Structures are given as C-alpha cells and as structure tokens.
Amino acid sequence: MKIILREDLSNLGTAGTIVNVAAGYARNYLLPRNLAIPATGTNLKEFEHEKRLLDSKRAKRLKEAETLKAKLEKISCSIAKKVGENDKLFGSVTTQDIEKAFNSEGFVIDKKDILLIDAIKALGVYTVPIRVFDEVVANTKVWVVKE
C-alpha cells in the first residue's frame, strides 16, 4: 500500500515522502495515529501544499541544528570516574554518563543521539559524535579524568 508520510519516522523516511508499506501496518498503525495518509490523487494534490510548509520548517530546524552543532563543537565535557591501578577505570563511560555531563552544561541531548560505538574504558580525551539533526553530526570532546 502506498502512503504519504506526515511525520518523520526513523524506520520509514521523512515527512512528505511516498513509501510502500504493508497494508496492515498502514491500516492498523500509521493511519489511525495520523502519521500517514493514503497516496490517492486528491491526497497528493493536498499534500503538495503541506510539503512546502514542511520543507520550510525543515530548513528552519536544519539552520538551528547547525548553530547547535557549532556550539557543541566549541565546548568540551569532563567526566570524573574512579580509577584503580595503572589508571584503569572501574566500569566504563557510557552514553548515559555523557548525556548527564552535557545536560549539566546546559545542553539537552538524548542518549540515543550519542553515536558512541564502544564504551570508553580508559582515561583520556575522546571525540564523541552527537547527532543533532538527521544528517547534522557534531563531534565533541569528552575528557575522562580521575575522580
């Protein structure tokens, strides 16, 4: 079944795109929650106007994301952890620790947006990518220091 997405969905696409999904998924989940509309002739014409509005909103959000990216790349965060012999960490620094550190700095960042591949298990300076918007990723510095 072809549908037009009304909102950004991470597993399907961005708002305004036409995607093909299973009929049951569209009928039971997307359409009742007003996340999509059927891709009929009249809906396509109506949605063209909405798509222009969504494009302008997306451009505005992209501009805001670029300014946030610039701010995030200028600052660095330090996380104090307990260490044992040979400066080995007890445990590791995870995305949740990084989220708390940036929230204390005044930035609202969700831990799902921190693109840390592996947990940090040693002292030092690390570059951590943070997804600010769809394709906008800020590379921030995180200092892991002794407590």
C-alpha positions in Angstrom: 0.0 0.0 0.0 1.4 3.4 -0.9 1.2 6.1 1.7 2.4 9.7 2.2 4.2 10.2 5.5 3.0 13.2 7.5 5.9 13.0 10.1 9.5 11.8 10.1 9.7 8.1 11.0 13.2 6.7 11.6 12.4 3.3 10.0 10.4 4.6 7.0 11.5 8.1 5.9 11.0 11.8 6.2 7.7 13.7 6.1 6.3 14.2 2.7 7.8 11.1 1.1 5.7 8.4 -0.6 6.6 4.9 0.7 5.2 1.5 0.1 4.3 -0.4 3.3 2.2 -3.5 4.2 -1.5 -2.8 4.2 -2.0 -4.0 7.8 0.8 -1.7 9.1 -0.7 1.3 7.3 -4.3 0.5 8.3 -3.6 -0.5 11.9 -0.8 1.8 12.9 0.1 4.7 10.6 -3.3 5.9 9.5 -5.1 5.8 13.0 -2.2 7.7 14.5 -2.3 10.3 11.7 1.3 9.6 10.8 0.5 9.0 7.2 -2.3 9.3 4.6 -3.2 7.1 1.7 -1.4 8.1 -1.6 -4.5 8.9 -3.6 -4.8 11.6 -6.3 -6.6 14.1 -4.1 -4.3 13.5 -1.2 -1.3 14.0 -3.4 -2.6 17.4 -4.5 -3.4 18.5 -1.0 -0.2 17.3 0.4 1.9 19.3 -2.1 1.0 22.5 -0.1 1.7 20.8 3.2 5.0 19.5 1.8 6.1 23.1 1.0 5.3 24.1 4.6 7.2 21.1 5.9 10.2 21.9 3.7 10.3 25.4 5.2 10.0 24.1 8.8 12.8 21.5 8.0 15.0 24.2 6.6 14.5 26.2 9.8 15.2 23.2 12.0 18.3 22.5 9.9 19.6 26.0 10.5 19.0 25.7 14.2 20.8 22.4 14.2 23.8 23.9 12.5 24.1 26.6 15.2 23.7 24.0 17.9 26.4 21.9 16.2 28.8 24.9 16.2 28.1 25.4 20.0 28.7 21.7 20.8 31.9 21.6 18.9 33.3 24.6 20.8 32.8 23.1 24.2 34.3 20.0 25.9 32.9 18.0 28.7 34.8 16.3 31.5 33.6 13.1 33.3 35.3 12.1 36.5 35.5 8.4 37.2 37.1 6.2 39.8 40.3 4.5 38.7 42.3 1.6 40.0 45.9 0.5 39.4 47.5 1.7 36.2 44.8 4.3 35.7 42.2 1.7 34.7 38.6 2.7 35.1 36.2 0.9 37.3 33.4 0.3 34.9 33.2 2.5 31.7 31.9 5.7 30.4 28.6 5.1 28.6 26.2 7.3 26.6 24.2 7.9 29.8 27.2 9.4 31.5 27.9 11.6 28.5 24.2 12.7 28.4 24.4 13.7 32.1 27.6 15.6 31.6 26.1 17.6 28.6 22.8 18.2 30.5 24.8 19.7 33.4 26.5 22.0 30.8 23.0 23.2 29.7 22.5 21.2 26.5 19.5 18.9 26.2 20.8 15.8 24.5 19.2 12.4 24.4 21.4 9.4 24.9 20.1 7.8 21.7 21.6 10.7 19.8 25.1 10.0 21.1 26.8 7.8 18.5 29.3 6.1 20.7 30.5 2.9 19.1 32.0 1.3 22.2 32.0 2.3 25.8 35.1 4.3 26.9 37.2 2.2 29.3 40.4 4.3 29.8 41.4 7.8 30.8 42.0 10.4 28.1 40.4 12.7 25.6 37.8 11.2 23.2 35.9 12.6 20.2 32.3 11.7 20.5 29.8 12.2 17.7 26.4 13.5 18.6 23.5 13.5 16.1 21.9 17.0 16.4 19.5 16.5 13.4 19.0 13.9 10.7 22.3 14.5 8.8 23.9 17.0 11.2 26.5 15.4 13.5 28.6 17.3 16.0 32.0 15.9 17.0 32.5 16.9 20.7 35.4 16.3 23.0 34.9 14.3 26.2 37.6 14.3 28.8 37.7 11.2 31.1 39.6 12.2 34.2 40.4 10.7 37.7 37.8 11.3 40.4 
